[in-house]
Amino acid sequence: YLKHQIAKLSSFISTMEFHPSSWRAGRPYMLVDHFKDVTPQETVQMDKECPRNIILEGYLRGCHIEAGTK
């Protein structure tokens, strides 16, 4: 490629504006960095299929999450 073609392409790429898709902007989603299981060990030992309590840490994207949303 010629130098002016490369310069033109790099200029075009550096000035591009990326717009989030309407689906992502209208729905909440979370990127989980890590999670922790806080279920008492006694409960887990008695019943391996018991409901678990977990703490998620990460980043929320899109719109806000409403109370009660799973």
SVG drawing of the C-alpha trace seen along z (x, -y; Angstrom):
<svg xmlns="http://www.w3.org/2000/svg" viewBox="-39 -12 43 45">
<polyline fill="none" stroke="black" stroke-width="0.4" points="0.0,0.0 1.1,-3.6 1.8,-5.8 -1.0,-8.3 -3.5,-5.3 -2.3,-4.1 -2.5,-7.6 -6.0,-8.1 -7.2,-4.7 -5.7,-5.4 -7.3,-8.9 -10.7,-7.3 -10.4,-4.7 -9.4,-7.1 -12.3,-9.5 -15.0,-6.8 -17.8,-7.0 -19.2,-3.8 -22.8,-3.9 -24.2,-1.2 -26.9,1.0 -30.4,0.1 -30.9,3.5 -27.9,3.0 -28.9,-0.5 -32.5,0.5 -31.7,3.6 -29.6,3.9 -26.8,6.4 -23.9,7.0 -20.3,7.9 -19.4,10.0 -15.8,9.6 -16.0,12.1 -18.6,13.7 -18.7,15.1 -20.9,17.8 -22.1,16.6 -24.4,19.6 -23.7,21.1 -21.5,24.2 -23.8,26.2 -26.7,25.7 -24.7,26.8 -23.4,29.9 -26.9,30.9 -28.4,30.3 -26.2,30.0 -29.2,28.7 -30.1,25.9 -30.7,22.4 -27.5,20.4 -26.9,16.8 -24.2,15.2 -22.6,11.8 -21.8,10.5 -19.3,7.8 -18.8,6.2 -20.0,3.5 -23.6,2.6 -24.2,1.6 -27.2,0.5 -30.1,-1.0 -30.7,-0.6 -31.9,2.7 -35.3,2.4 -35.8,3.8 -36.8,7.5 -35.2,8.3 -33.4,11.6"/>
</svg>
